[in-house]
Amino acid sequence: MTRTDCIRLESVGRNFGGKTVLEGITLAVNESEIFGLLGPSGSGKTTLVKLIAGIDEASAGDVYVLGERMPKLAQLRRIGYMAQSDALYAELTARENMEFFAALYGLAGGRRKKRIGETIELVGLTAHLNRPVRSYSGGMKRRLSLAIALLHEPPVLLLDEPTVGIDPVLRQSIWRELESLARSGTTVVVTTHVMDEADRCHRLGLIRDGRLIAVGTPESMKRETGSATIEQAFLRYGGAAG
Ligand SMILES: Nc1ncnc2c1ncn2[C@@H]1O[C@H](COP(=O)(O)OP(=O)(O)OP(=O)(O)O)[C@@H](O)[C@H]1O
């Protein structure tokens, strides 16, 4: 099957002050792929996702999403981004939050209503739609943030630890949805610490100390390192912290 690059990073680096957080990242993510970023805490996963989302700008190299050099404001409508810390309005209800973001993404009328209903259902919050977000638990806020990232059916989904604080049953249904979205053409980049989630990704990028130390399918990574699990493969590639 011929597939095109959806996200392309060329020699990307990011420094904060004198500190190098990402260095020499070259990577292509295909259309319709679920690509997982795996790495220890502080290895640079969030920074990389923010560069792809166009929320932050690379200090070196180039980032392209759907052929456009990032950052680019007009890409907002083509990207669904779920940050690690929830960007929600606590005093507004879930519905009001969703209405706000739907308007920002240019969703109107019947489509807006339909998408709010569909995405809130997916994350299991339909019964809580009219409650103010300040009364939500941490896991409920994560779920609402995920629903918002999915609202406008973006061709590119960037999810930073989307299932933290979400129970295993709901986590399964969210993964099934991500797989179904990918089958219908959505490109998904997801950061995770959860090894069984890593196994569900089509390909993985292992990050350590701001560098991409390996890229491949979960199976090829296990085979190449003679490992039974992704965790073991990661350690054999040199992913151990410290
Ligand atoms: N705005 C910033 N200014 C200075 N340093 C930063 C900034 N943002 C990130 N960093 C540093 O960059 C490094 C990578 O952080 P990042 O959040 O990308 O890691 P991560 O792999 O996503 O970690 P975690 O899994 O804990 O979320 C860390 O050392 C962090 O302190």
The ligand as a Gaussian input file, in Angstrom:
#p B3LYP/6-31G(d) Opt

LIG

0 1
 N        9.571000      25.596000      28.686000
 C       10.611000      24.916000      29.167000
 N       11.660000      25.539000      29.714000
 C       12.723000      24.850000      30.198000
 N       12.822000      23.496000      30.188000
 C       11.788000      22.823000      29.658000
 C       10.630000      23.475000      29.118000
 N        9.783000      22.529000      28.664000
 C       10.372000      21.335000      28.903000
 N       11.559000      21.508000      29.497000
 C       12.507000      20.441000      29.881000
 O       12.639000      19.567000      28.798000
 C       12.814000      18.228000      29.235000
 C       11.826000      17.332000      28.536000
 O       10.513000      17.600000      29.019000
 P        9.226000      16.910000      28.402000
 O        8.048000      17.436000      29.152000
 O        9.241000      17.070000      26.935000
 O        9.486000      15.375000      28.768000
 P        8.509000      14.134000      28.699000
 O        9.288000      13.049000      28.058000
 O        7.228000      14.526000      28.064000
 O        8.294000      13.792000      30.236000
 P        6.987000      13.194000      31.000000
 O        6.858000      11.787000      30.539000
 O        7.379000      13.317000      32.440000
 O        5.854000      14.075000      30.625000
 C       12.680000      18.247000      30.748000
 O       13.975000      18.252000      31.305000
 C       11.986000      19.567000      30.999000
 O       12.339000      20.071000      32.251000

